[in-house]
Amino acid sequence: MSIPRKHHYVSQFYLRNFAVDPERKKITTVAKYGSTAVWSKRSIKNLGYESDLYVSLR
């Protein structure tokens, strides 16, 4: 059994409400690169998380 590494601070359950595909796995995002805004569809699985957010370093 592997230890979870991707700790979502925005639940995937909530992000699915904004899905743009029939499988409810992608949402539309916007990123700013200099003075250009880039719109794209991205996987919910790879958004709203931080690696090892809840790991204790004792």
ChimeraX attribute file (.defattr): number of C-alpha atoms within 10 A of each C-alpha:
attribute: neighborCount
match mode: 1-to-1
recipient: residues
	/A:1	3
	/A:2	4
	/A:3	6
	/A:4	10
	/A:5	13
	/A:6	16
	/A:7	15
	/A:8	17
	/A:9	11
	/A:10	13
	/A:11	14
	/A:12	16
	/A:13	9
	/A:14	10
	/A:15	17
	/A:16	16
	/A:17	11
	/A:18	14
	/A:19	18
	/A:20	14
	/A:21	12
	/A:22	7
	/A:23	8
	/A:24	14
	/A:25	18
	/A:26	21
	/A:27	18
	/A:28	14
	/A:29	12
	/A:30	11
	/A:31	10
	/A:32	9
	/A:33	8
	/A:34	6
	/A:35	6
	/A:36	8
	/A:37	10
	/A:38	10
	/A:39	11
	/A:40	11
	/A:41	14
	/A:42	16
	/A:43	13
	/A:44	22
	/A:45	14
	/A:46	12
	/A:47	18
	/A:48	14
	/A:49	17
	/A:50	14
	/A:51	11
	/A:52	13
	/A:53	12
	/A:54	12
	/A:55	10
	/A:56	6
	/A:57	4
	/A:58	3
